[in-house]
Amino acid sequence: MATADPYGPVHTAGNAVPPLDTDLAGALDDLAGIHPGIDLICDGFRHLALDRHTPDTTQTLLATLAGSAGADVITVVAHLVARLANADLNPALRSLPLDTQKEAQRHGEQAAFHLNDPALHQPASEASASVTGT
């Protein structure tokens, strides 16, 4: 004889994780096939978007993705952009003219500077804090 689920009916239409919205799905689709690393990142983002979360994991993910300047995914992207744009760290750029190398490096550094701006991370940090009520 089956016993009733003490947590109630969690497998109902109201508890289903919705499919990706068109903006997120389109952005992920636009990045498909560029590089295997980008495909893995997109697979991870898709998994995060479609997985079932608790309030605690939601709070942690909001902070980890973009709400903890210096220690979040946006910070990693900032540092990676700066690295890829620097001929000293990316040998693929070393065959370019020196002025082109320096221009790429300058733009990479500017991108990292802006992506690391604490104001960029503040809304996600506040979203994270609002989940926990702090």
BAGU-531875 format. One record per residue: residue in three letters; residue number from 1; x, y, z of N, C-alpha, C in turn. Coordinates in pm, 1 decimal, padded with zeros to 6 digits. Each point is the difference from the previous one (the first is absolute). Last residue first. Example, Ala and Ser with C-alpha at 12.3 -4.5 7.8 and 13.67 -1.06 7.14 Angstrom:
# BAGU-531875
+------+-----+----------+----------+----------+----------+----------+----------+----------+----------+----------+
: code : pos :      n_u :      n_v :      n_w :     ca_u :     ca_v :     ca_w :      c_u :      c_v :      c_w :
+------+-----+----------+----------+----------+----------+----------+----------+----------+----------+----------+
:  SER :   2 :  01285.0 : -00225.0 :  00708.0 :  00082.0 :  00119.0 :  00006.0 : -00077.0 :  00109.0 :  00073.0 :
:  ALA :   1 :  00029.0 : -00572.0 : -00007.0 : -00089.0 :  00119.0 :  00000.0 :  00090.0 :  00120.0 :  00000.0 :
+------+-----+----------+----------+----------+----------+----------+----------+----------+----------+----------+
***
This chain:
# BAGU-531875
+------+-----+----------+----------+----------+----------+----------+----------+----------+----------+----------+
: code : pos :      n_u :      n_v :      n_w :     ca_u :     ca_v :     ca_w :      c_u :      c_v :      c_w :
+------+-----+----------+----------+----------+----------+----------+----------+----------+----------+----------+
:  THR : 134 :  01800.8 :  03963.7 :  00385.7 :  00102.4 :  00081.8 :  00069.2 :  00025.1 :  00128.7 : -00070.8 :
:  GLY : 133 : -00295.3 : -00394.3 : -00110.2 : -00058.4 :  00100.6 :  00087.3 :  00101.2 :  00083.2 :  00074.1 :
:  THR : 132 :  00040.1 : -00356.9 : -00348.8 :  00020.3 : -00041.1 :  00138.1 : -00057.9 :  00099.5 :  00098.9 :
:  VAL : 131 : -00033.1 :  00082.6 : -00463.8 : -00048.0 : -00136.5 :  00015.2 :  00012.1 : -00046.1 :  00145.1 :
:  SER : 130 :  00174.5 :  00420.2 : -00136.6 : -00145.7 :  00002.7 :  00020.5 : -00058.1 : -00140.6 :  00015.1 :
:  ALA : 129 :  00465.5 :  00065.4 : -00097.3 : -00033.0 :  00036.1 :  00138.2 : -00150.9 : -00002.4 :  00024.0 :
:  SER : 128 :  00153.6 : -00070.6 : -00440.0 :  00041.5 : -00110.1 :  00086.7 : -00040.0 :  00027.5 :  00145.3 :
:  ALA : 127 : -00065.8 :  00341.5 : -00309.0 : -00095.8 : -00108.3 : -00025.7 :  00031.0 : -00118.9 :  00090.2 :
:  GLU : 126 :  00301.3 :  00354.5 :  00010.9 : -00124.8 :  00033.8 :  00068.5 : -00107.9 : -00104.7 : -00022.6 :
:  SER : 125 :  00403.3 : -00048.9 : -00230.5 :  00026.2 : -00014.5 :  00142.9 : -00125.8 :  00030.3 :  00081.1 :
:  ALA : 124 : -00011.4 :  00076.0 : -00458.7 : -00003.8 : -00144.3 :  00027.4 :  00027.0 : -00026.9 :  00147.1 :
:  PRO : 123 :  00031.0 :  00452.1 : -00141.2 : -00136.7 : -00051.5 : -00009.3 : -00011.3 : -00149.8 :  00027.7 :
:  GLN : 122 :  00444.9 :  00208.0 :  00003.4 : -00090.2 :  00035.6 :  00110.0 : -00142.0 : -00053.4 : -00015.5 :
:  HIS : 121 :  00398.0 : -00018.6 : -00308.4 : -00033.4 : -00118.4 :  00079.5 : -00107.7 :  00027.1 :  00105.4 :
:  LEU : 120 :  00185.1 :  00344.6 : -00281.3 : -00055.9 : -00099.7 : -00090.4 : -00051.6 : -00121.6 :  00077.3 :
:  ALA : 119 :  00235.5 :  00342.9 :  00224.9 : -00137.8 :  00041.2 : -00030.9 : -00067.7 : -00098.8 : -00094.4 :
:  PRO : 118 :  00468.1 : -00043.6 :  00119.2 : -00094.5 : -00050.1 :  00100.2 : -00145.9 :  00038.3 : -00028.6 :
:  ASP : 117 :  00383.6 : -00076.8 : -00372.8 : -00058.3 :  00112.5 :  00072.5 : -00102.5 : -00053.2 :  00100.7 :
:  ASN : 116 :  00253.2 : -00257.2 : -00336.9 :  00030.0 : -00012.8 :  00142.7 : -00054.5 :  00115.9 :  00082.9 :
:  LEU : 115 : -00041.4 : -00014.5 : -00475.6 : -00068.6 : -00120.1 :  00049.6 :  00025.1 : -00022.0 :  00149.3 :
:  HIS : 114 :  00223.4 :  00357.4 : -00222.0 : -00144.1 :  00025.0 :  00006.6 : -00076.2 : -00120.9 :  00055.5 :
:  PHE : 113 :  00467.9 : -00042.1 : -00061.5 : -00026.4 :  00106.9 :  00095.2 : -00150.3 :  00021.8 :  00016.3 :
:  ALA : 112 :  00146.1 : -00297.4 : -00332.1 :  00014.8 : -00056.9 :  00134.0 : -00031.1 :  00104.3 :  00107.2 :
:  ALA : 111 :  00007.8 :  00146.2 : -00444.3 : -00114.4 : -00089.5 :  00021.4 :  00005.7 : -00059.1 :  00140.9 :
:  GLN : 110 :  00365.3 :  00256.4 : -00136.3 : -00117.3 :  00084.7 :  00024.0 : -00123.7 : -00086.0 :  00027.0 :
:  GLU : 109 :  00393.5 : -00221.9 : -00123.2 :  00013.1 :  00055.3 :  00135.2 : -00118.4 :  00089.4 :  00034.7 :
:  GLY : 108 :  00023.4 : -00168.4 : -00435.1 : -00023.2 : -00109.5 :  00094.6 :  00007.5 :  00046.8 :  00144.1 :
:  HIS : 107 :  00113.4 :  00304.5 : -00342.0 : -00144.9 : -00024.2 :  00002.4 : -00034.8 : -00114.3 :  00095.6 :
:  ARG : 106 :  00456.2 :  00092.7 : -00064.3 : -00065.9 :  00114.7 :  00065.0 : -00150.5 : -00022.1 :  00009.8 :
:  GLN : 105 :  00255.2 : -00317.1 : -00239.0 :  00025.3 : -00008.5 :  00144.7 : -00070.8 :  00112.5 :  00073.6 :
:  ALA : 104 : -00013.8 :  00004.9 : -00469.0 : -00081.0 : -00110.5 :  00052.5 :  00016.4 : -00010.5 :  00151.3 :
:  GLU : 103 :  00273.7 :  00309.7 : -00215.4 : -00139.6 :  00044.5 : -00003.3 : -00092.2 : -00108.4 :  00055.9 :
:  LYS : 102 :  00455.6 : -00103.6 : -00051.7 : -00020.2 :  00094.6 :  00111.1 : -00144.7 :  00050.6 :  00004.8 :
:  GLN : 101 :  00127.4 : -00280.5 : -00358.6 :  00009.1 : -00073.8 :  00126.6 : -00031.6 :  00091.5 :  00117.9 :
:  THR : 100 :  00038.9 :  00196.7 : -00420.2 : -00125.4 : -00074.9 :  00009.7 : -00003.6 : -00080.5 :  00129.6 :
:  ASP :  99 :  00395.5 :  00227.9 : -00107.9 : -00104.3 :  00097.1 :  00036.2 : -00136.9 : -00067.2 :  00012.7 :
:  LEU :  98 :  00371.9 : -00265.4 : -00141.9 :  00010.5 :  00039.4 :  00140.1 : -00109.2 :  00099.1 :  00039.4 :
:  PRO :  97 : -00092.3 : -00356.1 : -00392.2 :  00086.5 :  00117.2 :  00019.4 : -00005.5 :  00046.6 :  00145.7 :
:  LEU :  96 : -00099.0 : -00513.5 : -00065.8 : -00062.3 :  00126.4 : -00040.4 :  00100.1 :  00114.6 :  00014.6 :
:  SER :  95 :  00073.1 : -00457.5 :  00140.0 :  00034.3 :  00023.9 : -00140.8 : -00062.0 :  00129.8 : -00052.3 :
:  ARG :  94 : -00080.6 : -00168.8 :  00447.6 :  00139.4 :  00044.0 : -00015.5 :  00041.6 :  00025.4 : -00143.9 :
:  LEU :  93 : -00425.0 : -00179.1 :  00204.7 :  00003.8 :  00141.2 : -00037.7 :  00140.9 :  00048.2 : -00033.0 :
:  ALA :  92 : -00104.5 : -00447.4 :  00158.4 : -00065.9 :  00018.0 : -00129.2 :  00008.9 :  00144.3 : -00048.8 :
:  PRO :  91 :  00154.4 : -00154.0 :  00441.7 :  00095.0 : -00005.1 : -00111.4 : -00063.9 :  00019.7 : -00137.5 :
:  ASN :  90 : -00129.7 :  00161.6 :  00498.8 : -00068.7 : -00070.4 : -00107.9 :  00090.7 : -00000.1 : -00123.9 :
:  LEU :  89 :  00133.3 :  00218.3 :  00398.0 : -00067.4 : -00115.0 :  00057.9 : -00073.0 : -00084.9 : -00102.6 :
:  ASP :  88 :  00238.9 :  00401.3 : -00111.2 :  00094.0 : -00066.4 :  00090.9 : -00059.2 : -00128.2 :  00057.6 :
:  ALA :  87 : -00263.2 :  00291.6 : -00273.1 :  00092.0 : -00083.1 : -00078.0 :  00102.9 : -00070.3 :  00088.1 :
:  ASN :  86 : -00509.3 :  00161.0 :  00122.9 :  00139.2 :  00035.0 :  00030.8 :  00094.6 : -00095.2 : -00072.5 :
:  ALA :  85 : -00490.3 : -00027.3 :  00020.9 :  00035.6 :  00118.5 : -00077.5 :  00146.0 :  00041.2 :  00017.4 :
:  LEU :  84 : -00200.1 : -00366.9 :  00241.4 : -00005.9 : -00032.5 : -00142.4 :  00042.0 :  00117.7 : -00088.0 :
:  ARG :  83 : -00026.1 :  00064.5 :  00474.2 :  00104.7 : -00096.1 : -00035.4 :  00002.7 : -00027.8 : -00149.7 :
:  ALA :  82 : -00344.2 :  00273.2 :  00178.0 :  00128.7 :  00069.0 :  00006.8 :  00113.7 : -00093.3 : -00041.7 :
:  VAL :  81 : -00425.3 : -00190.1 :  00032.7 :  00003.6 :  00095.5 : -00111.3 :  00135.0 :  00071.5 : -00002.1 :
:  LEU :  80 : -00082.0 : -00280.4 :  00365.1 :  00024.2 : -00076.6 : -00121.3 :  00006.6 :  00090.6 : -00122.7 :
:  HIS :  79 : -00114.7 :  00186.3 :  00419.0 :  00141.1 : -00038.3 : -00002.7 :  00034.4 : -00078.8 : -00126.4 :
:  ALA :  78 : -00451.7 :  00121.0 :  00065.4 :  00082.8 :  00120.2 : -00011.3 :  00147.9 : -00036.0 : -00011.6 :
:  VAL :  77 : -00309.2 : -00345.0 :  00091.8 : -00009.5 :  00044.2 : -00139.4 :  00090.1 :  00121.8 : -00021.6 :
:  VAL :  76 : -00041.9 : -00148.2 :  00439.2 :  00077.8 : -00096.5 : -00079.2 : -00000.2 :  00040.9 : -00146.7 :
:  THR :  75 : -00271.0 :  00247.7 :  00284.2 :  00140.3 :  00028.7 :  00026.1 :  00089.4 : -00093.6 : -00079.0 :
:  ILE :  74 : -00459.8 : -00080.9 : -00010.5 :  00031.3 :  00120.7 : -00076.9 :  00146.1 :  00038.8 :  00019.9 :
:  VAL :  73 : -00171.1 : -00355.4 :  00258.1 :  00021.4 : -00039.0 : -00139.3 :  00035.1 :  00121.2 : -00086.1 :
:  ASP :  72 :  00126.7 :  00049.8 :  00510.0 : -00118.4 : -00051.3 : -00067.2 :  00032.2 : -00029.0 : -00146.2 :
:  ALA :  71 :  00250.2 :  00243.8 :  00378.3 : -00010.1 : -00144.6 :  00022.5 : -00128.5 : -00055.0 : -00061.1 :
:  GLY :  70 :  00132.9 :  00463.8 : -00030.2 :  00129.0 : -00056.7 :  00036.7 : -00003.2 : -00150.2 :  00017.0 :
:  ALA :  69 : -00450.8 :  00254.4 :  00058.5 :  00112.0 :  00058.4 : -00074.5 :  00133.1 : -00053.7 :  00052.8 :
:  SER :  68 : -00489.2 : -00184.4 :  00017.7 :  00109.6 :  00002.5 :  00096.8 :  00126.4 :  00047.2 : -00070.8 :
:  GLY :  67 : -00439.1 : -00101.8 : -00208.0 : -00026.3 :  00085.4 :  00115.1 :  00109.3 :  00006.7 :  00103.0 :
:  ALA :  66 : -00084.3 : -00269.8 : -00430.9 :  00029.8 :  00140.9 : -00027.4 : -00007.9 :  00090.9 :  00121.7 :
:  LEU :  65 : -00007.8 : -00507.2 : -00013.5 : -00003.2 :  00039.6 : -00141.1 :  00044.2 :  00144.2 : -00019.4 :
:  THR :  64 : -00040.4 : -00183.3 :  00439.4 :  00111.0 : -00061.1 : -00072.7 :  00003.3 :  00042.7 : -00146.1 :
:  ALA :  63 : -00357.8 :  00137.9 :  00290.1 :  00126.2 :  00060.8 :  00041.9 :  00116.5 : -00051.7 : -00084.0 :
:  LEU :  62 : -00417.6 : -00193.2 : -00078.1 : -00006.0 :  00141.6 : -00035.1 :  00129.5 :  00071.4 :  00036.5 :
:  LEU :  61 : -00048.9 : -00450.5 :  00134.8 :  00023.5 :  00014.1 : -00143.9 : -00004.6 :  00145.8 : -00043.7 :
:  THR :  60 : -00104.4 : -00105.1 :  00449.8 :  00141.9 : -00024.2 : -00027.5 :  00031.2 :  00018.7 : -00148.2 :
:  GLN :  59 : -00450.3 :  00026.3 :  00134.0 :  00076.0 :  00111.8 :  00057.5 :  00148.0 : -00013.7 : -00032.7 :
:  THR :  58 : -00273.7 : -00357.8 : -00117.1 : -00029.3 :  00116.1 : -00084.4 :  00080.3 :  00120.6 :  00046.9 :
:  THR :  57 :  00011.0 : -00390.3 :  00258.8 :  00085.1 : -00012.7 : -00119.3 : -00026.1 :  00116.0 : -00095.7 :
:  ASP :  56 : -00264.9 : -00003.7 :  00387.2 :  00141.3 :  00012.3 :  00035.5 :  00090.2 : -00012.0 : -00122.2 :
:  PRO :  55 : -00471.1 : -00069.1 : -00045.0 :  00032.5 :  00141.0 :  00021.8 :  00148.4 :  00019.2 :  00032.8 :
:  THR :  54 : -00082.7 : -00420.5 : -00285.9 : -00057.7 :  00043.4 :  00126.1 :  00024.3 :  00150.7 :  00012.3 :
:  HIS :  53 : -00041.2 : -00285.0 : -00480.7 :  00083.4 :  00057.7 :  00105.5 : -00080.1 :  00023.3 :  00126.7 :
:  ARG :  52 :  00018.1 : -00285.2 : -00512.3 : -00086.0 :  00040.4 :  00111.8 :  00091.6 :  00045.3 :  00113.8 :
:  ASP :  51 :  00128.9 :  00031.9 : -00538.0 :  00005.6 : -00083.5 :  00118.9 : -00097.4 :  00052.6 :  00105.0 :
:  LEU :  50 :  00103.1 :  00212.1 : -00428.6 : -00107.2 : -00099.8 : -00003.7 : -00003.0 : -00092.6 :  00121.2 :
:  ALA :  49 :  00328.6 :  00358.3 : -00073.9 : -00131.1 :  00059.8 : -00025.4 : -00113.8 : -00100.7 :  00013.0 :
:  LEU :  48 :  00458.0 : -00137.7 :  00040.4 : -00037.0 :  00086.5 :  00111.7 : -00140.8 :  00056.0 : -00017.7 :
:  HIS :  47 :  00178.5 : -00249.6 : -00354.8 : -00026.9 : -00086.6 :  00115.5 : -00043.9 :  00083.9 :  00120.2 :
:  ARG :  46 :  00143.2 :  00231.2 : -00378.2 : -00128.9 : -00064.9 : -00027.8 : -00039.7 : -00089.1 :  00118.1 :
:  PHE :  45 :  00424.8 :  00194.2 :  00015.7 : -00104.5 :  00100.5 :  00020.3 : -00138.3 : -00059.6 : -00022.6 :
:  GLY :  44 :  00365.6 : -00278.4 : -00092.5 : -00009.4 :  00028.2 :  00143.1 : -00108.5 :  00102.3 :  00031.0 :
:  ASP :  43 :  00099.0 : -00091.1 : -00449.2 : -00064.6 : -00117.0 :  00060.1 : -00017.6 :  00020.7 :  00150.5 :
:  CYS :  42 :  00242.7 :  00323.3 : -00227.0 : -00142.7 :  00010.4 : -00031.4 : -00077.2 : -00118.7 :  00055.6 :
:  ILE :  41 :  00467.0 : -00009.2 :  00041.9 : -00054.2 :  00107.8 :  00082.6 : -00151.3 :  00011.4 : -00022.1 :
:  LEU :  40 :  00229.8 : -00296.2 : -00276.2 : -00008.0 : -00051.3 :  00137.0 : -00059.2 :  00104.2 :  00094.6 :
:  ASP :  39 :  00084.8 :  00130.0 : -00443.4 : -00110.6 : -00096.9 :  00003.3 : -00017.8 : -00056.8 :  00140.5 :
:  ILE :  38 :  00367.4 :  00275.4 : -00075.8 : -00122.9 :  00080.1 :  00005.7 : -00121.4 : -00092.1 :  00002.9 :
:  GLY :  37 :  00415.0 : -00204.5 : -00058.6 : -00008.5 :  00057.6 :  00134.0 : -00125.5 :  00083.2 :  00018.2 :
:  PRO :  36 :  00106.3 : -00183.6 : -00430.2 : -00049.3 : -00100.6 :  00095.6 : -00011.9 :  00053.5 :  00143.0 :
:  HIS :  35 : -00065.0 :  00335.6 : -00406.4 :  00115.3 : -00069.2 :  00057.7 : -00055.0 : -00102.7 :  00098.5 :
:  ILE :  34 : -00295.6 :  00216.1 : -00304.5 :  00113.4 :  00092.7 : -00010.8 :  00128.9 : -00067.0 :  00046.6 :
:  GLY :  33 : -00467.3 : -00186.6 :  00003.6 :  00095.7 : -00035.4 : -00103.7 :  00118.7 :  00092.7 : -00014.9 :
:  ALA :  32 : -00439.1 :  00185.5 :  00240.8 :  00027.1 : -00141.4 : -00030.0 :  00101.5 : -00013.5 : -00113.1 :
:  LEU :  31 : -00213.7 :  00408.2 :  00189.4 :  00138.2 : -00032.2 :  00037.2 :  00041.3 : -00142.2 : -00036.9 :
:  ASP :  30 : -00445.9 :  00180.3 : -00065.3 :  00091.2 :  00084.7 : -00076.9 :  00147.0 : -00034.5 :  00026.6 :
:  ASP :  29 : -00348.5 : -00207.9 :  00253.2 :  00007.3 : -00052.8 : -00136.8 :  00098.4 :  00079.7 : -00084.7 :
:  LEU :  28 : -00094.2 :  00156.8 :  00434.1 :  00076.8 : -00124.7 :  00005.8 :  00017.1 : -00060.0 : -00139.6 :
:  ALA :  27 : -00273.4 :  00376.8 :  00036.0 :  00138.6 :  00037.0 :  00029.6 :  00089.1 : -00124.5 :  00006.0 :
:  GLY :  26 : -00463.7 : -00065.6 : -00053.6 :  00060.2 :  00058.7 : -00119.2 :  00145.6 :  00037.5 :  00020.6 :
:  ALA :  25 : -00251.7 : -00156.7 :  00369.0 :  00020.6 : -00108.0 : -00097.2 :  00067.4 :  00052.6 : -00125.7 :
:  LEU :  24 : -00124.0 :  00316.9 :  00324.9 :  00110.0 : -00084.0 :  00046.1 :  00028.7 : -00111.5 : -00099.5 :
:  ASP :  23 : -00365.6 :  00278.1 : -00102.8 :  00122.6 :  00080.1 :  00007.6 :  00119.8 : -00085.9 :  00040.4 :
:  THR :  22 : -00442.2 : -00189.7 : -00010.3 :  00059.0 :  00018.3 : -00133.0 :  00129.0 :  00081.5 :  00003.9 :
:  ASP :  21 : -00132.5 : -00302.7 :  00422.1 : -00067.0 :  00108.0 : -00070.9 :  00075.1 :  00026.5 : -00130.3 :
:  LEU :  20 : -00006.7 : -00487.4 :  00245.7 :  00074.0 :  00124.8 : -00015.7 : -00085.5 :  00103.5 : -00072.0 :
:  PRO :  19 : -00277.1 : -00360.1 :  00267.0 :  00105.9 : -00005.6 : -00101.2 :  00071.6 :  00134.7 : -00008.1 :
:  PRO :  18 : -00220.4 : -00138.5 :  00471.4 : -00039.3 :  00039.6 : -00135.5 :  00114.9 : -00015.9 : -00099.3 :
:  VAL :  17 : -00099.5 : -00295.4 :  00442.2 :  00091.2 :  00108.0 : -00038.2 : -00035.2 :  00037.9 : -00143.7 :
:  ALA :  16 : -00366.0 : -00211.9 :  00344.7 :  00094.3 : -00028.5 : -00108.3 :  00089.5 :  00121.2 : -00024.9 :
:  ASN :  15 : -00382.4 : -00044.7 :  00310.4 :  00135.7 : -00010.9 :  00054.0 :  00104.6 : -00027.9 : -00107.5 :
:  GLY :  14 : -00474.1 :  00032.7 : -00090.5 :  00036.7 :  00123.6 :  00068.4 :  00140.6 : -00000.1 :  00055.9 :
:  ALA :  13 : -00194.5 : -00389.7 : -00200.4 :  00029.5 :  00101.0 : -00102.5 :  00044.3 :  00131.5 :  00064.2 :
:  THR :  12 :  00097.6 : -00428.5 :  00286.3 : -00120.2 :  00054.5 : -00060.6 :  00040.5 :  00106.1 : -00101.2 :
:  HIS :  11 :  00237.6 : -00304.7 :  00356.3 :  00006.2 : -00023.7 : -00143.9 : -00130.7 :  00041.0 : -00066.3 :
:  VAL :  10 :  00070.8 :  00014.9 :  00474.8 :  00096.7 :  00091.2 : -00060.6 :  00008.0 : -00015.0 : -00150.7 :
:  PRO :   9 : -00348.7 : -00108.1 :  00431.3 :  00020.3 : -00031.1 : -00142.0 :  00095.4 :  00099.8 : -00066.1 :
:  GLY :   8 :  00045.4 : -00112.9 :  00530.4 : -00105.2 :  00042.9 : -00090.5 :  00034.5 : -00031.6 : -00144.5 :
:  TYR :   7 :  00243.2 : -00120.9 :  00408.9 :  00032.2 :  00134.1 : -00048.8 : -00103.8 :  00053.0 : -00098.2 :
:  PRO :   6 : -00007.8 : -00445.6 :  00198.9 : -00010.1 :  00097.3 :  00108.9 :  00027.8 :  00143.3 : -00045.5 :
:  ASP :   5 : -00220.0 : -00422.9 : -00276.1 :  00124.9 :  00076.0 :  00002.7 : -00011.2 :  00107.1 :  00108.1 :
:  ALA :   4 : -00275.2 : -00468.3 :  00025.0 : -00007.1 :  00136.0 : -00053.0 :  00135.8 :  00068.5 :  00013.6 :
:  THR :   3 : -00035.1 : -00535.0 : -00058.7 : -00026.0 :  00101.3 :  00102.2 :  00000.8 :  00137.3 : -00066.6 :
:  ALA :   2 : -00116.2 : -00527.0 : -00185.2 :  00079.4 :  00122.1 : -00012.3 : -00038.3 :  00097.5 :  00110.4 :
:  MET :   1 : -00018.4 : -00553.8 : -00009.7 : -00084.1 :  00117.2 :  00000.0 :  00089.4 :  00124.6 :  00000.0 :
+------+-----+----------+----------+----------+----------+----------+----------+----------+----------+----------+
***
